[in-house]
Amino acid sequence: MDSQTIQALRADLVQALDTAGFAINTTYGYTPHITLAYLPQGTPLPDVRLPNIAATLDHVWCCIGDHRYAYPLGKLATVDRAALAIDVARRLKAELLCAVEL
């Protein structure tokens, strides 16, 4: 998937996380993807071949531990990327603070 808008959203998220005090790993770039499954360590990868299909993605999900936050996109070009990124950073910081307090 090649999308300048998704790359811009990621850049906004990285900036918001950096501003919130999170260390950002810049070793690798970002490749938009969809996770099909998490396999136990040592499990051979199945040979999955998916046809090219047109798809409309209407939400971005932020998953922190067992918590899931959905952000409706509508038309991605009209989303306030900075506000979405700041909200994700705020939720992540709150989640980490809760984990430290336990």
C-alpha positions in Angstrom: 0.0 0.0 0.0 1.4 3.3 -1.0 -0.2 6.3 0.7 1.4 9.7 1.4 -1.5 10.5 3.8 -0.8 7.4 5.9 2.9 8.3 6.0 2.0 11.8 7.1 -0.3 10.4 9.8 2.6 8.3 11.1 4.9 11.3 11.1 2.4 13.2 13.2 2.1 10.3 15.6 5.9 10.0 15.9 6.1 13.7 16.6 3.3 13.6 19.2 4.9 10.6 21.0 8.3 12.4 21.0 6.7 15.5 22.4 5.0 13.4 25.1 8.4 12.1 26.1 8.5 8.6 24.5 11.7 7.4 23.0 11.3 6.8 19.3 13.1 4.0 17.5 14.2 5.4 14.1 16.0 2.2 13.1 13.4 1.2 10.6 10.9 3.1 8.4 7.2 2.4 8.4 5.4 0.0 6.0 1.6 0.1 6.3 0.3 -3.4 6.8 -2.5 -5.6 8.1 -1.7 -8.3 10.7 -3.4 -11.5 9.7 -2.3 -13.5 12.7 0.1 -13.8 15.6 1.7 -17.2 15.7 3.5 -18.9 18.6 7.3 -18.8 18.3 8.7 -21.6 16.3 5.4 -22.1 14.3 6.2 -22.2 10.5 4.6 -19.5 8.5 1.7 -20.7 6.5 1.7 -20.1 2.7 -1.0 -17.5 2.5 -1.6 -15.8 -0.9 -4.2 -13.1 -1.0 -5.6 -11.7 -4.2 -5.2 -8.0 -4.9 -8.5 -6.4 -3.9 -9.8 -2.9 -3.5 -10.5 -2.1 0.1 -11.8 0.9 2.0 -10.4 1.3 5.5 -12.7 3.3 7.7 -10.9 3.2 11.0 -7.4 3.3 12.4 -6.9 1.2 15.5 -4.6 1.9 18.4 -4.0 -1.2 20.4 -2.2 -0.9 23.8 -2.1 -4.2 25.7 -5.7 -5.4 25.9 -7.2 -2.0 25.2 -8.4 -1.1 21.7 -9.2 2.4 20.5 -10.9 3.0 17.2 -10.5 6.2 15.3 -13.0 6.7 12.4 -11.3 8.0 9.3 -14.0 9.0 6.9 -11.9 10.4 4.1 -8.3 10.1 5.5 -7.3 13.3 3.8 -9.8 15.3 5.9 -8.8 13.7 9.3 -7.1 16.1 11.8 -3.9 14.0 11.9 -2.2 16.0 14.6 -5.2 15.7 16.9 -5.5 12.0 16.3 -1.8 11.6 17.0 -1.9 13.6 20.2 -4.9 11.5 21.4 -3.0 8.3 20.8 0.1 9.6 22.6 -2.2 10.7 25.6 -3.8 7.3 25.7 -0.5 5.5 25.6 1.0 7.7 28.3 -2.1 7.1 30.5 -1.9 3.3 29.9 1.7 3.2 30.9 1.1 5.2 34.0 -1.7 2.8 35.0 0.7 -0.1 34.5 3.4 1.5 36.7 0.9 2.1 39.5 -0.2 -1.6 39.6 
